[in-house]
Amino acid sequence: MRTVNIHEAKTHLSRLVEQAANGEPFVIARAGKPLVRVVAIDAPEASAMRRRGFLAGEIDVPADFDTMGSAEIEALFGGSA
């Protein structure tokens, strides 16, 4: 997340607000100390965002996953199994 100082925020407020509305939140700081975070009103809460890869290494997918049960599925649909 980008951090800008108060002077820069005042100077470029329109552009910064537009970027935040488009999903690029930013932090306004005074003397390097973060004061406020600016995010779009409809931005999802951090806890509501889905994390990708959070089960990496936890699940084993069989090598024949793409063909598992194909004979049974063909039989169910009138195939020649």
All heavy atoms as a GROMACS GRO file, in nm:
protein
  603
    1MET      N    1   0.085  -0.117   0.000
    1MET     CA    2   0.000   0.000   0.000
    1MET      C    3   0.090   0.124   0.000
    1MET      O    4   0.185   0.132   0.076
    1MET     CB    5  -0.090  -0.004   0.123
    1MET     CG    6  -0.191   0.106   0.125
    1MET     SD    7  -0.311   0.096   0.259
    1MET     CE    8  -0.372  -0.066   0.244
    2ARG      N    9   0.058   0.215  -0.084
    2ARG     CA   10   0.137   0.337  -0.100
    2ARG      C   11   0.116   0.431   0.019
    2ARG      O   12   0.005   0.446   0.069
    2ARG     CB   13   0.096   0.404  -0.229
    2ARG     CG   14   0.170   0.529  -0.259
    2ARG     CD   15   0.131   0.584  -0.394
    2ARG     NE   16   0.196   0.712  -0.411
    2ARG     CZ   17   0.162   0.802  -0.500
    2ARG    NH1   18   0.064   0.776  -0.582
    2ARG    NH2   19   0.226   0.915  -0.509
    3THR      N   20   0.224   0.497   0.061
    3THR     CA   21   0.215   0.596   0.168
    3THR      C   22   0.255   0.732   0.111
    3THR      O   23   0.356   0.743   0.042
    3THR     CB   24   0.310   0.561   0.284
    3THR    OG1   25   0.274   0.433   0.337
    3THR    CG2   26   0.302   0.663   0.395
    4VAL      N   27   0.172   0.833   0.138
    4VAL     CA   28   0.202   0.970   0.093
    4VAL      C   29   0.198   1.062   0.213
    4VAL      O   30   0.128   1.037   0.311
    4VAL     CB   31   0.100   1.018  -0.014
    4VAL    CG1   32   0.107   0.933  -0.138
    4VAL    CG2   33  -0.040   1.020   0.040
    5ASN      N   34   0.278   1.170   0.206
    5ASN     CA   35   0.274   1.266   0.317
    5ASN      C   36   0.157   1.362   0.296
    5ASN      O   37   0.097   1.366   0.189
    5ASN     CB   38   0.408   1.339   0.332
    5ASN     CG   39   0.443   1.424   0.212
    5ASN    OD1   40   0.356   1.483   0.150
    5ASN    ND2   41   0.570   1.430   0.178
    6ILE      N   42   0.126   1.437   0.398
    6ILE     CA   43   0.008   1.526   0.393
    6ILE      C   44   0.020   1.627   0.280
    6ILE      O   45  -0.077   1.652   0.208
    6ILE     CB   46  -0.013   1.596   0.529
    6ILE    CG1   47  -0.059   1.494   0.632
    6ILE    CG2   48  -0.113   1.709   0.516
    6ILE    CD1   49  -0.080   1.551   0.770
    7HIS      N   50   0.137   1.685   0.262
    7HIS     CA   51   0.155   1.785   0.156
    7HIS      C   52   0.126   1.724   0.019
    7HIS      O   53   0.054   1.783  -0.062
    7HIS     CB   54   0.296   1.843   0.160
    7HIS     CG   55   0.323   1.940   0.050
    7HIS    ND1   56   0.267   2.067   0.049
    7HIS    CD2   57   0.395   1.930  -0.065
    7HIS    CE1   58   0.305   2.130  -0.061
    7HIS    NE2   59   0.384   2.048  -0.132
    8GLU      N   60   0.180   1.604  -0.007
    8GLU     CA   61   0.155   1.538  -0.135
    8GLU      C   62   0.007   1.504  -0.150
    8GLU      O   63  -0.050   1.517  -0.258
    8GLU     CB   64   0.238   1.410  -0.146
    8GLU     CG   65   0.222   1.340  -0.279
    8GLU     CD   66   0.303   1.211  -0.288
    8GLU    OE1   67   0.377   1.179  -0.195
    8GLU    OE2   68   0.290   1.144  -0.392
    9ALA      N   69  -0.058   1.463  -0.041
    9ALA     CA   70  -0.200   1.430  -0.046
    9ALA      C   71  -0.283   1.554  -0.082
    9ALA      O   72  -0.377   1.545  -0.162
    9ALA     CB   73  -0.247   1.371   0.086
   10LYS      N   74  -0.247   1.668  -0.024
   10LYS     CA   75  -0.319   1.792  -0.056
   10LYS      C   76  -0.299   1.829  -0.203
   10LYS      O   77  -0.394   1.869  -0.272
   10LYS     CB   78  -0.267   1.908   0.030
   10LYS     CG   79  -0.308   1.904   0.173
   10LYS     CD   80  -0.250   2.026   0.242
   10LYS     CE   81  -0.265   2.022   0.390
   10LYS     NZ   82  -0.205   2.139   0.455
   11THR      N   83  -0.177   1.815  -0.250
   11THR     CA   84  -0.144   1.855  -0.386
   11THR      C   85  -0.210   1.766  -0.491
   11THR      O   86  -0.255   1.813  -0.595
   11THR     CB   87   0.009   1.852  -0.406
   11THR    OG1   88   0.070   1.934  -0.307
   11THR    CG2   89   0.048   1.901  -0.543
   12HIS      N   90  -0.218   1.636  -0.463
   12HIS     CA   91  -0.268   1.540  -0.561
   12HIS      C   92  -0.394   1.468  -0.514
   12HIS      O   93  -0.417   1.353  -0.552
   12HIS     CB   94  -0.159   1.435  -0.590
   12HIS     CG   95  -0.032   1.494  -0.640
   12HIS    ND1   96  -0.019   1.547  -0.765
   12HIS    CD2   97   0.088   1.510  -0.579
   12HIS    CE1   98   0.104   1.592  -0.781
   12HIS    NE2   99   0.171   1.571  -0.669
   13LEU      N  100  -0.477   1.536  -0.436
   13LEU     CA  101  -0.593   1.470  -0.376
   13LEU      C  102  -0.687   1.409  -0.479
   13LEU      O  103  -0.729   1.293  -0.464
   13LEU     CB  104  -0.670   1.568  -0.287
   13LEU     CG  105  -0.788   1.507  -0.212
   13LEU    CD1  106  -0.739   1.398  -0.117
   13LEU    CD2  107  -0.863   1.614  -0.136
   14SER      N  108  -0.719   1.480  -0.584
   14SER     CA  109  -0.812   1.427  -0.685
   14SER      C  110  -0.761   1.297  -0.745
   14SER      O  111  -0.835   1.199  -0.757
   14SER     CB  112  -0.834   1.529  -0.796
   14SER     OG  113  -0.896   1.644  -0.746
   15ARG      N  114  -0.634   1.295  -0.783
   15ARG     CA  115  -0.576   1.175  -0.843
   15ARG      C  116  -0.571   1.061  -0.743
   15ARG      O  117  -0.605   0.946  -0.775
   15ARG     CB  118  -0.434   1.206  -0.893
   15ARG     CG  119  -0.365   1.085  -0.956
   15ARG     CD  120  -0.229   1.119  -1.015
   15ARG     NE  121  -0.141   1.196  -0.928
   15ARG     CZ  122  -0.062   1.144  -0.834
   15ARG    NH1  123  -0.060   1.014  -0.815
   15ARG    NH2  124   0.015   1.221  -0.762
   16LEU      N  125  -0.533   1.089  -0.619
   16LEU     CA  126  -0.524   0.986  -0.516
   16LEU      C  127  -0.662   0.927  -0.485
   16LEU      O  128  -0.677   0.805  -0.470
   16LEU     CB  129  -0.460   1.041  -0.389
   16LEU     CG  130  -0.312   1.075  -0.400
   16LEU    CD1  131  -0.266   1.155  -0.278
   16LEU    CD2  132  -0.230   0.948  -0.416
   17VAL      N  133  -0.764   1.011  -0.477
   17VAL     CA  134  -0.899   0.963  -0.449
   17VAL      C  135  -0.948   0.877  -0.565
   17VAL      O  136  -1.010   0.773  -0.543
   17VAL     CB  137  -0.995   1.081  -0.421
   17VAL    CG1  138  -1.140   1.036  -0.420
   17VAL    CG2  139  -0.959   1.146  -0.288
   18GLU      N  140  -0.919   0.917  -0.686
   18GLU     CA  141  -0.959   0.838  -0.803
   18GLU      C  142  -0.892   0.700  -0.800
   18GLU      O  143  -0.957   0.598  -0.825
   18GLU     CB  144  -0.921   0.912  -0.932
   18GLU     CG  145  -0.965   0.842  -1.059
   18GLU     CD  146  -1.117   0.839  -1.075
   18GLU    OE1  147  -1.185   0.930  -1.024
   18GLU    OE2  148  -1.167   0.743  -1.137
   19GLN      N  149  -0.765   0.696  -0.765
   19GLN     CA  150  -0.694   0.569  -0.757
   19GLN      C  151  -0.753   0.482  -0.646
   19GLN      O  152  -0.769   0.360  -0.664
   19GLN     CB  153  -0.545   0.592  -0.733
   19GLN     CG  154  -0.475   0.649  -0.854
   19GLN     CD  155  -0.330   0.686  -0.825
   19GLN    OE1  156  -0.285   0.684  -0.712
   19GLN    NE2  157  -0.258   0.722  -0.930
   20ALA      N  158  -0.785   0.541  -0.533
   20ALA     CA  159  -0.845   0.465  -0.422
   20ALA      C  160  -0.981   0.409  -0.465
   20ALA      O  161  -1.014   0.295  -0.434
   20ALA     CB  162  -0.859   0.552  -0.298
   21ALA      N  163  -1.058   0.489  -0.536
   21ALA     CA  164  -1.189   0.442  -0.584
   21ALA      C  165  -1.174   0.327  -0.682
   21ALA      O  166  -1.263   0.242  -0.693
   21ALA     CB  167  -1.264   0.558  -0.649
   22ASN      N  168  -1.060   0.319  -0.750
   22ASN     CA  169  -1.035   0.211  -0.846
   22ASN      C  170  -0.963   0.093  -0.781
   22ASN      O  171  -0.911   0.007  -0.851
   22ASN     CB  172  -0.953   0.262  -0.964
   22ASN     CG  173  -1.033   0.354  -1.053
   22ASN    OD1  174  -1.154   0.338  -1.067
   22ASN    ND2  175  -0.968   0.452  -1.112
   23GLY      N  176  -0.960   0.090  -0.648
   23GLY     CA  177  -0.904  -0.027  -0.580
   23GLY      C  178  -0.759  -0.016  -0.538
   23GLY      O  179  -0.697  -0.116  -0.505
   24GLU      N  180  -0.702   0.103  -0.539
   24GLU     CA  181  -0.563   0.123  -0.497
   24GLU      C  182  -0.560   0.211  -0.372
   24GLU      O  183  -0.536   0.330  -0.380
   24GLU     CB  184  -0.483   0.190  -0.608
   24GLU     CG  185  -0.477   0.111  -0.737
   24GLU     CD  186  -0.405   0.187  -0.847
   24GLU    OE1  187  -0.305   0.254  -0.816
   24GLU    OE2  188  -0.451   0.180  -0.961
   25PRO      N  189  -0.584   0.153  -0.254
   25PRO     CA  190  -0.587   0.233  -0.132
   25PRO      C  191  -0.448   0.292  -0.101
   25PRO      O  192  -0.347   0.244  -0.151
   25PRO     CB  193  -0.629   0.134  -0.024
   25PRO     CG  194  -0.592   0.001  -0.078
   25PRO     CD  195  -0.603   0.011  -0.227
   26PHE      N  196  -0.446   0.396  -0.018
   26PHE     CA  197  -0.320   0.457   0.021
   26PHE      C  198  -0.328   0.504   0.165
   26PHE      O  199  -0.436   0.512   0.224
   26PHE     CB  200  -0.282   0.572  -0.074
   26PHE     CG  201  -0.377   0.689  -0.071
   26PHE    CD1  202  -0.351   0.800   0.008
   26PHE    CD2  203  -0.491   0.688  -0.149
   26PHE    CE1  204  -0.438   0.908   0.009
   26PHE    CE2  205  -0.579   0.796  -0.148
   26PHE     CZ  206  -0.552   0.906  -0.069
   27VAL      N  207  -0.212   0.535   0.222
   27VAL     CA  208  -0.201   0.581   0.360
   27VAL      C  209  -0.148   0.724   0.359
   27VAL      O  210  -0.054   0.754   0.285
   27VAL     CB  211  -0.106   0.490   0.442
   27VAL    CG1  212  -0.080   0.547   0.579
   27VAL    CG2  213  -0.162   0.350   0.451
   28ILE      N  214  -0.207   0.810   0.441
   28ILE     CA  215  -0.156   0.946   0.457
   28ILE      C  216  -0.077   0.949   0.587
   28ILE      O  217  -0.125   0.905   0.691
   28ILE     CB  218  -0.270   1.050   0.461
   28ILE    CG1  219  -0.348   1.047   0.328
   28ILE    CG2  220  -0.214   1.190   0.487
   28ILE    CD1  221  -0.468   1.141   0.325
   29ALA      N  222   0.046   1.004   0.577
   29ALA     CA  223   0.134   1.007   0.693
   29ALA      C  224   0.179   1.150   0.722
   29ALA      O  225   0.182   1.235   0.632
   29ALA     CB  226   0.256   0.920   0.668
   30ARG      N  227   0.211   1.175   0.849
   30ARG     CA  228   0.269   1.303   0.890
   30ARG      C  229   0.403   1.272   0.953
   30ARG      O  230   0.411   1.193   1.047
   30ARG     CB  231   0.181   1.376   0.991
   30ARG     CG  232   0.244   1.508   1.036
   30ARG     CD  233   0.170   1.578   1.147
   30ARG     NE  234   0.032   1.604   1.113
   30ARG     CZ  235  -0.069   1.589   1.200
   30ARG    NH1  236  -0.046   1.549   1.323
   30ARG    NH2  237  -0.192   1.613   1.162
   31ALA      N  238   0.508   1.332   0.900
   31ALA     CA  239   0.645   1.310   0.949
   31ALA      C  240   0.679   1.161   0.948
   31ALA      O  241   0.743   1.111   1.039
   31ALA     CB  242   0.662   1.370   1.088
   32GLY      N  243   0.630   1.091   0.846
   32GLY     CA  244   0.661   0.949   0.833
   32GLY      C  245   0.575   0.857   0.917
   32GLY      O  246   0.586   0.735   0.905
   33LYS      N  247   0.489   0.912   1.001
   33LYS     CA  248   0.403   0.829   1.087
   33LYS      C  249   0.265   0.816   1.021
   33LYS      O  250   0.196   0.916   0.999
   33LYS     CB  251   0.389   0.894   1.224
   33LYS     CG  252   0.302   0.814   1.318
   33LYS     CD  253   0.289   0.883   1.453
   33LYS     CE  254   0.192   0.804   1.539
   33LYS     NZ  255   0.163   0.873   1.663
   34PRO      N  256   0.221   0.693   0.989
   34PRO     CA  257   0.091   0.673   0.926
   34PRO      C  258  -0.023   0.726   1.014
   34PRO      O  259  -0.025   0.702   1.134
   34PRO     CB  260   0.081   0.521   0.911
   34PRO     CG  261   0.221   0.471   0.920
   34PRO     CD  262   0.293   0.566   1.009
   35LEU      N  263  -0.113   0.800   0.952
   35LEU     CA  264  -0.227   0.857   1.025
   35LEU      C  265  -0.360   0.795   0.984
   35LEU      O  266  -0.439   0.757   1.069
   35LEU     CB  267  -0.234   1.009   1.003
   35LEU     CG  268  -0.117   1.090   1.053
   35LEU    CD1  269  -0.136   1.236   1.013
   35LEU    CD2  270  -0.107   1.078   1.204
   36VAL      N  271  -0.386   0.790   0.852
   36VAL     CA  272  -0.514   0.739   0.804
   36VAL      C  273  -0.492   0.655   0.679
   36VAL      O  274  -0.396   0.673   0.605
   36VAL     CB  275  -0.614   0.853   0.770
   36VAL    CG1  276  -0.651   0.932   0.893
   36VAL    CG2  277  -0.560   0.944   0.663
   37ARG      N  278  -0.586   0.562   0.656
   37ARG     CA  279  -0.586   0.481   0.534
   37ARG      C  280  -0.709   0.523   0.453
   37ARG      O  281  -0.819   0.531   0.506
   37ARG     CB  282  -0.594   0.333   0.570
   37ARG     CG  283  -0.598   0.243   0.451
   37ARG     CD  284  -0.598   0.095   0.484
   37ARG     NE  285  -0.676   0.065   0.604
   37ARG     CZ  286  -0.633  -0.008   0.704
   37ARG    NH1  287  -0.514  -0.060   0.703
   37ARG    NH2  288  -0.710  -0.030   0.808
   38VAL      N  289  -0.689   0.546   0.325
   38VAL     CA  290  -0.798   0.586   0.236
   38VAL      C  291  -0.828   0.468   0.143
   38VAL      O  292  -0.740   0.423   0.070
   38VAL     CB  293  -0.761   0.711   0.154
   38VAL    CG1  294  -0.875   0.750   0.062
   38VAL    CG2  295  -0.724   0.826   0.246
   39VAL      N  296  -0.951   0.417   0.152
   39VAL     CA  297  -0.995   0.305   0.069
   39VAL      C  298  -1.131   0.338   0.010
   39VAL      O  299  -1.203   0.423   0.061
   39VAL     CB  300  -1.004   0.173   0.149
   39VAL    CG1  301  -0.869   0.132   0.203
   39VAL    CG2  302  -1.105   0.184   0.260
   40ALA      N  303  -1.166   0.269  -0.096
   40ALA     CA  304  -1.297   0.286  -0.157
   40ALA      C  305  -1.405   0.239  -0.059
   40ALA      O  306  -1.383   0.145   0.017
   40ALA     CB  307  -1.307   0.207  -0.286
   41ILE      N  308  -1.520   0.302  -0.060
   41ILE     CA  309  -1.629   0.265   0.030
   41ILE      C  310  -1.672   0.122   0.009
   41ILE      O  311  -1.699   0.049   0.104
   41ILE     CB  312  -1.749   0.361   0.011
   41ILE    CG1  313  -1.711   0.499   0.065
   41ILE    CG2  314  -1.873   0.309   0.080
   41ILE    CD1  315  -1.817   0.604   0.045
   42ASP      N  316  -1.675   0.076  -0.117
   42ASP     CA  317  -1.720  -0.060  -0.145
   42ASP      C  318  -1.607  -0.162  -0.143
   42ASP      O  319  -1.625  -0.276  -0.187
   42ASP     CB  320  -1.795  -0.066  -0.277
   42ASP     CG  321  -1.708  -0.023  -0.394
   42ASP    OD1  322  -1.596   0.026  -0.371
   42ASP    OD2  323  -1.753  -0.036  -0.508
   43ALA      N  324  -1.491  -0.126  -0.092
   43ALA     CA  325  -1.379  -0.219  -0.085
   43ALA      C  326  -1.411  -0.330   0.014
   43ALA      O  327  -1.466  -0.305   0.121
   43ALA     CB  328  -1.252  -0.147  -0.043
   44PRO      N  329  -1.377  -0.455  -0.019
   44PRO     CA  330  -1.405  -0.565   0.075
   44PRO      C  331  -1.317  -0.555   0.199
   44PRO      O  332  -1.205  -0.505   0.192
   44PRO     CB  333  -1.370  -0.690  -0.007
   44PRO     CG  334  -1.275  -0.643  -0.110
   44PRO     CD  335  -1.312  -0.500  -0.140
   45GLU      N  336  -1.371  -0.601   0.310
   45GLU     CA  337  -1.293  -0.605   0.433
   45GLU      C  338  -1.177  -0.702   0.413
   45GLU      O  339  -1.187  -0.797   0.338
   45GLU     CB  340  -1.380  -0.653   0.550
   45GLU     CG  341  -1.491  -0.558   0.587
   45GLU     CD  342  -1.438  -0.429   0.646
   45GLU    OE1  343  -1.336  -0.433   0.720
   45GLU    OE2  344  -1.497  -0.324   0.617
   46ALA      N  345  -1.068  -0.679   0.483
   46ALA     CA  346  -0.951  -0.766   0.469
   46ALA      C  347  -0.985  -0.910   0.502
   46ALA      O  348  -0.935  -1.003   0.441
   46ALA     CB  349  -0.838  -0.715   0.557
   47SER      N  350  -1.074  -0.931   0.600
   47SER     CA  351  -1.110  -1.067   0.639
   47SER      C  352  -1.202  -1.133   0.536
   47SER      O  353  -1.211  -1.255   0.531
   47SER     CB  354  -1.179  -1.066   0.775
   47SER     OG  355  -1.298  -0.990   0.770
   48ALA      N  356  -1.268  -1.054   0.452
   48ALA     CA  357  -1.359  -1.110   0.353
   48ALA      C  358  -1.288  -1.147   0.223
   48ALA      O  359  -1.345  -1.216   0.140
   48ALA     CB  360  -1.471  -1.010   0.323
   49MET      N  361  -1.165  -1.102   0.206
   49MET     CA  362  -1.092  -1.131   0.084
   49MET      C  363  -1.046  -1.276   0.085
   49MET      O  364  -1.006  -1.329   0.188
   49MET     CB  365  -0.972  -1.037   0.071
   49MET     CG  366  -1.013  -0.893   0.053
   49MET     SD  367  -0.876  -0.780   0.049
   49MET     CE  368  -0.786  -0.836  -0.091
   50ARG      N  369  -1.056  -1.341  -0.030
   50ARG     CA  370  -1.014  -1.481  -0.041
   50ARG      C  371  -0.864  -1.487  -0.061
   50ARG      O  372  -0.808  -1.412  -0.139
   50ARG     CB  373  -1.085  -1.546  -0.158
   50ARG     CG  374  -1.235  -1.553  -0.136
   50ARG     CD  375  -1.300  -1.632  -0.243
   50ARG     NE  376  -1.248  -1.769  -0.234
   50ARG     CZ  377  -1.290  -1.867  -0.310
   50ARG    NH1  378  -1.381  -1.846  -0.399
   50ARG    NH2  379  -1.239  -1.988  -0.298
   51ARG      N  380  -0.802  -1.577   0.011
   51ARG     CA  381  -0.659  -1.596  -0.003
   51ARG      C  382  -0.633  -1.710  -0.099
   51ARG      O  383  -0.688  -1.818  -0.084
   51ARG     CB  384  -0.595  -1.629   0.131
   51ARG     CG  385  -0.613  -1.520   0.232
   51ARG     CD  386  -0.551  -1.560   0.362
   51ARG     NE  387  -0.589  -1.699   0.391
   51ARG     CZ  388  -0.550  -1.766   0.496
   51ARG    NH1  389  -0.475  -1.708   0.584
   51ARG    NH2  390  -0.587  -1.890   0.517
   52ARG      N  391  -0.548  -1.688  -0.196
   52ARG     CA  392  -0.513  -1.792  -0.291
   52ARG      C  393  -0.394  -1.869  -0.237
   52ARG      O  394  -0.300  -1.812  -0.186
   52ARG     CB  395  -0.479  -1.732  -0.426
   52ARG     CG  396  -0.600  -1.668  -0.489
   52ARG     CD  397  -0.571  -1.628  -0.632
   52ARG     NE  398  -0.689  -1.572  -0.689
   52ARG     CZ  399  -0.696  -1.451  -0.741
   52ARG    NH1  400  -0.591  -1.376  -0.744
   52ARG    NH2  401  -0.809  -1.407  -0.790
   53GLY      N  402  -0.401  -1.999  -0.251
   53GLY     CA  403  -0.289  -2.082  -0.213
   53GLY      C  404  -0.277  -2.108  -0.065
   53GLY      O  405  -0.175  -2.156  -0.019
   54PHE      N  406  -0.381  -2.081   0.015
   54PHE     CA  407  -0.368  -2.098   0.158
   54PHE      C  408  -0.363  -2.245   0.200
   54PHE      O  409  -0.325  -2.276   0.312
   54PHE     CB  410  -0.478  -2.024   0.236
   54PHE     CG  411  -0.615  -2.083   0.222
   54PHE    CD1  412  -0.664  -2.168   0.319
   54PHE    CD2  413  -0.694  -2.054   0.113
   54PHE    CE1  414  -0.791  -2.222   0.307
   54PHE    CE2  415  -0.820  -2.107   0.101
   54PHE     CZ  416  -0.869  -2.192   0.198
   55LEU      N  417  -0.396  -2.337   0.110
   55LEU     CA  418  -0.385  -2.479   0.141
   55LEU      C  419  -0.270  -2.545   0.064
   55LEU      O  420  -0.263  -2.668   0.055
   55LEU     CB  421  -0.516  -2.552   0.108
   55LEU     CG  422  -0.632  -2.524   0.202
   55LEU    CD1  423  -0.759  -2.594   0.155
   55LEU    CD2  424  -0.599  -2.567   0.343
   56ALA      N  425  -0.179  -2.466   0.012
   56ALA     CA  426  -0.067  -2.521  -0.063
   56ALA      C  427   0.010  -2.620   0.024
   56ALA      O  428   0.046  -2.591   0.138
   56ALA     CB  429   0.026  -2.410  -0.110
   57GLY      N  430   0.032  -2.738  -0.031
   57GLY     CA  431   0.106  -2.841   0.041
   57GLY      C  432   0.022  -2.922   0.137
   57GLY      O  433   0.070  -3.018   0.197
   58GLU      N  434  -0.104  -2.888   0.155
   58GLU     CA  435  -0.192  -2.956   0.248
   58GLU      C  436  -0.276  -3.064   0.181
   58GLU      O  437  -0.325  -3.154   0.247
   58GLU     CB  438  -0.288  -2.856   0.315
   58GLU     CG  439  -0.219  -2.746   0.394
   58GLU     CD  440  -0.160  -2.798   0.523
   58GLU    OE1  441  -0.220  -2.887   0.586
   58GLU    OE2  442  -0.052  -2.748   0.560
   59ILE      N  443  -0.296  -3.052   0.051
   59ILE     CA  444  -0.384  -3.143  -0.022
   59ILE      C  445  -0.304  -3.212  -0.132
   59ILE      O  446  -0.229  -3.148  -0.204
   59ILE     CB  447  -0.503  -3.066  -0.084
   59ILE    CG1  448  -0.585  -3.001   0.025
   59ILE    CG2  449  -0.588  -3.158  -0.167
   59ILE    CD1  450  -0.693  -2.910  -0.025
   60ASP      N  451  -0.323  -3.344  -0.144
   60ASP     CA  452  -0.259  -3.420  -0.252
   60ASP      C  453  -0.363  -3.453  -0.357
   60ASP      O  454  -0.467  -3.511  -0.327
   60ASP     CB  455  -0.200  -3.550  -0.198
   60ASP     CG  456  -0.082  -3.525  -0.106
   60ASP    OD1  457  -0.005  -3.431  -0.134
   60ASP    OD2  458  -0.067  -3.597  -0.006
   61VAL      N  459  -0.336  -3.415  -0.482
   61VAL     CA  460  -0.425  -3.444  -0.593
   61VAL      C  461  -0.367  -3.565  -0.666
   61VAL      O  462  -0.251  -3.564  -0.706
   61VAL     CB  463  -0.436  -3.324  -0.688
   61VAL    CG1  464  -0.525  -3.356  -0.807
   61VAL    CG2  465  -0.489  -3.202  -0.613
   62PRO      N  466  -0.447  -3.672  -0.684
   62PRO     CA  467  -0.396  -3.791  -0.753
   62PRO      C  468  -0.352  -3.760  -0.896
   62PRO      O  469  -0.408  -3.672  -0.961
   62PRO     CB  470  -0.515  -3.887  -0.754
   62PRO     CG  471  -0.613  -3.832  -0.658
   62PRO     CD  472  -0.586  -3.686  -0.642
   63ALA      N  473  -0.253  -3.833  -0.944
   63ALA     CA  474  -0.202  -3.812  -1.080
   63ALA      C  475  -0.309  -3.837  -1.185
   63ALA      O  476  -0.309  -3.774  -1.291
   63ALA     CB  477  -0.081  -3.900  -1.104
   64ASP      N  478  -0.402  -3.930  -1.158
   64ASP     CA  479  -0.507  -3.961  -1.256
   64ASP      C  480  -0.636  -3.884  -1.230
   64ASP      O  481  -0.744  -3.927  -1.271
   64ASP     CB  482  -0.534  -4.112  -1.257
   64ASP     CG  483  -0.591  -4.163  -1.125
   64ASP    OD1  484  -0.577  -4.092  -1.024
   64ASP    OD2  485  -0.649  -4.272  -1.124
   65PHE      N  486  -0.626  -3.771  -1.167
   65PHE     CA  487  -0.745  -3.691  -1.130
   65PHE      C  488  -0.835  -3.661  -1.250
   65PHE      O  489  -0.956  -3.668  -1.240
   65PHE     CB  490  -0.701  -3.561  -1.064
   65PHE     CG  491  -0.816  -3.471  -1.025
   65PHE    CD1  492  -0.890  -3.498  -0.912
   65PHE    CD2  493  -0.850  -3.362  -1.103
   65PHE    CE1  494  -0.997  -3.417  -0.876
   65PHE    CE2  495  -0.957  -3.281  -1.068
   65PHE     CZ  496  -1.030  -3.308  -0.954
   66ASP      N  497  -0.774  -3.628  -1.364
   66ASP     CA  498  -0.853  -3.591  -1.482
   66ASP      C  499  -0.931  -3.708  -1.541
   66ASP      O  500  -1.028  -3.687  -1.614
   66ASP     CB  501  -0.762  -3.532  -1.590
   66ASP     CG  502  -0.704  -3.398  -1.548
   66ASP    OD1  503  -0.760  -3.334  -1.457
   66ASP    OD2  504  -0.602  -3.358  -1.607
   67THR      N  505  -0.889  -3.830  -1.512
   67THR     CA  506  -0.956  -3.946  -1.572
   67THR      C  507  -1.025  -4.034  -1.468
   67THR      O  508  -1.082  -4.137  -1.504
   67THR     CB  509  -0.855  -4.031  -1.650
   67THR    OG1  510  -0.751  -4.072  -1.561
   67THR    CG2  511  -0.796  -3.952  -1.766
   68MET      N  512  -1.024  -3.995  -1.342
   68MET     CA  513  -1.086  -4.075  -1.236
   68MET      C  514  -1.234  -4.095  -1.264
   68MET      O  515  -1.306  -4.000  -1.293
   68MET     CB  516  -1.072  -4.005  -1.100
   68MET     CG  517  -0.934  -4.014  -1.041
   68MET     SD  518  -0.912  -3.921  -0.888
   68MET     CE  519  -1.058  -3.953  -0.796
   69GLY      N  520  -1.279  -4.218  -1.258
   69GLY     CA  521  -1.420  -4.248  -1.273
   69GLY      C  522  -1.474  -4.232  -1.413
   69GLY      O  523  -1.596  -4.233  -1.434
   70SER      N  524  -1.388  -4.216  -1.513
   70SER     CA  525  -1.438  -4.193  -1.648
   70SER      C  526  -1.519  -4.312  -1.701
   70SER      O  527  -1.618  -4.292  -1.772
   70SER     CB  528  -1.323  -4.161  -1.743
   70SER     OG  529  -1.231  -4.268  -1.748
   71ALA      N  530  -1.480  -4.435  -1.666
   71ALA     CA  531  -1.556  -4.552  -1.712
   71ALA      C  532  -1.697  -4.551  -1.655
   71ALA      O  533  -1.795  -4.575  -1.726
   71ALA     CB  534  -1.483  -4.680  -1.672
   72GLU      N  535  -1.710  -4.519  -1.526
   72GLU     CA  536  -1.842  -4.514  -1.463
   72GLU      C  537  -1.927  -4.402  -1.522
   72GLU      O  538  -2.047  -4.418  -1.544
   72GLU     CB  539  -1.829  -4.496  -1.312
   72GLU     CG  540  -1.768  -4.614  -1.240
   72GLU     CD  541  -1.614  -4.610  -1.239
   72GLU    OE1  542  -1.555  -4.513  -1.291
   72GLU    OE2  543  -1.555  -4.706  -1.188
   73ILE      N  544  -1.864  -4.289  -1.548
   73ILE     CA  545  -1.938  -4.175  -1.605
   73ILE      C  546  -1.986  -4.209  -1.746
   73ILE      O  547  -2.100  -4.181  -1.782
   73ILE     CB  548  -1.850  -4.049  -1.605
   73ILE    CG1  549  -1.823  -4.006  -1.460
   73ILE    CG2  550  -1.916  -3.935  -1.683
   73ILE    CD1  551  -1.720  -3.896  -1.445
   74GLU      N  552  -1.900  -4.273  -1.826
   74GLU     CA  553  -1.941  -4.313  -1.962
   74GLU      C  554  -2.059  -4.411  -1.955
   74GLU      O  555  -2.153  -4.402  -2.034
   74GLU     CB  556  -1.825  -4.377  -2.036
   74GLU     CG  557  -1.728  -4.277  -2.092
   74GLU     CD  558  -1.621  -4.342  -2.177
   74GLU    OE1  559  -1.653  -4.440  -2.249
   74GLU    OE2  560  -1.507  -4.296  -2.170
   75ALA      N  561  -2.054  -4.505  -1.861
   75ALA     CA  562  -2.162  -4.603  -1.846
   75ALA      C  563  -2.292  -4.532  -1.807
   75ALA      O  564  -2.401  -4.569  -1.856
   75ALA     CB  565  -2.125  -4.708  -1.742
   76LEU      N  566  -2.286  -4.433  -1.721
   76LEU     CA  567  -2.406  -4.360  -1.679
   76LEU      C  568  -2.472  -4.287  -1.796
   76LEU      O  569  -2.593  -4.270  -1.800
   76LEU     CB  570  -2.371  -4.260  -1.569
   76LEU     CG  571  -2.339  -4.319  -1.432
   76LEU    CD1  572  -2.286  -4.211  -1.339
   76LEU    CD2  573  -2.465  -4.383  -1.371
   77PHE      N  574  -2.391  -4.241  -1.890
   77PHE     CA  575  -2.444  -4.166  -2.002
   77PHE      C  576  -2.459  -4.250  -2.128
   77PHE      O  577  -2.466  -4.197  -2.239
   77PHE     CB  578  -2.357  -4.042  -2.028
   77PHE     CG  579  -2.374  -3.936  -1.923
   77PHE    CD1  580  -2.284  -3.927  -1.819
   77PHE    CD2  581  -2.479  -3.847  -1.929
   77PHE    CE1  582  -2.300  -3.830  -1.721
   77PHE    CE2  583  -2.496  -3.750  -1.832
   77PHE     CZ  584  -2.406  -3.742  -1.726
   78GLY      N  585  -2.461  -4.382  -2.113
   78GLY     CA  586  -2.484  -4.470  -2.226
   78GLY      C  587  -2.365  -4.490  -2.316
   78GLY      O  588  -2.380  -4.526  -2.432
   79GLY      N  589  -2.247  -4.468  -2.265
   79GLY     CA  590  -2.126  -4.489  -2.344
   79GLY      C  591  -2.093  -4.637  -2.352
   79GLY      O  592  -2.167  -4.723  -2.308
   80SER      N  593  -1.981  -4.668  -2.410
   80SER     CA  594  -1.941  -4.808  -2.430
   80SER      C  595  -1.835  -4.848  -2.329
   80SER      O  596  -1.724  -4.883  -2.364
   80SER     CB  597  -1.888  -4.826  -2.572
   80SER     OG  598  -1.776  -4.739  -2.590
   81ALA      N  599  -1.870  -4.849  -2.202
   81ALA     CA  600  -1.772  -4.886  -2.100
   81ALA      C  601  -1.788  -5.027  -2.055
   81ALA      O  602  -1.875  -5.099  -2.060
   81ALA     CB  603  -1.784  -4.794  -1.980
   0.00000   0.00000   0.00000
